[in-house]
Amino acid sequence: MTKQRPTINDAFGGKRTTLAEQRAIWPDALHDDAIWEGPTFERPVYMVGRIAVGHFMEYLLEVVPEFSTQLVAAYPTDEPDTVIIESTGGGATIYGGKYEQRYFSKITTRDGKAFRMREYCNPFQTYKAFGRERWDQRIDDIMTRHNVEWPTSQAPDPARLP
């Protein structure tokens, strides 16, 4: 029996995973040119490259170890590898609180891997659950240390904010 390649759902299925298990998922689940965008944050978030996106996902799972999402609706687009989804997600945080979020996400895959993810959510829910200062420091650190040059395989967001 052939083992299926891991997907992002393997990390975010509401099951506690170790850092080693998470890191084993990213090479198969994230395209090398992966981009995760959070344009609704006060300081918009742009994770550029598989390594940066992987570190961002690890941070989410570090704070919300049993993070899971539930699909509300999916909306096809004219692009065959792109879908817009509405979902809810969250879980208990390591700080004793709860993270609850509603997402609208534009997700594009390439070669069966997450290629570009643009998520629209309520940043205040994130700040409340993660702690605003902790969030800003960790996100800045990941973007500074791990972001790569914007890949030529992806057009920049025409509405990208500073």
QUISUL-V694996 format. One record per pair of residues at least 24 apart in sequence whose ideal C-beta (glycine too) atoms are under 6 Angstrom apart, sorted by the first residue. I is the first residue (numbers start at 1). J is the second residue. D is the distance in whole Angstrom. If there is no record, write none. Layout:
i:I j:J d:D
i:I j:J d:D
//
This chain:
i:8 j:114 d:6
i:12 j:67 d:6
i:12 j:69 d:6
i:14 j:66 d:5
i:14 j:68 d:3
i:16 j:65 d:5
i:16 j:66 d:5
i:22 j:58 d:5
i:22 j:61 d:6
i:26 j:54 d:4
i:29 j:114 d:6
i:30 j:113 d:6
i:30 j:114 d:5
i:31 j:110 d:5
i:31 j:113 d:4
i:31 j:115 d:4
i:33 j:151 d:4
i:33 j:153 d:5
i:34 j:114 d:6
i:35 j:116 d:5
i:35 j:154 d:6
i:36 j:117 d:5
i:37 j:118 d:4
i:38 j:119 d:6
i:40 j:120 d:5
i:40 j:123 d:6
i:41 j:123 d:4
i:44 j:161 d:5
i:45 j:139 d:6
i:48 j:147 d:4
i:48 j:148 d:6
i:48 j:150 d:6
i:49 j:148 d:4
i:51 j:146 d:5
i:52 j:146 d:4
i:52 j:147 d:5
i:55 j:142 d:5
i:55 j:146 d:5
i:56 j:142 d:6
i:59 j:138 d:6
i:63 j:93 d:5
i:63 j:94 d:6
i:63 j:130 d:6
i:64 j:91 d:5
i:64 j:93 d:6
i:64 j:99 d:5
i:66 j:91 d:5
i:67 j:91 d:5
i:81 j:108 d:6
i:81 j:109 d:5
i:82 j:108 d:4
i:83 j:107 d:6
i:93 j:129 d:5
i:97 j:129 d:6
i:99 j:129 d:4
i:101 j:125 d:5
//
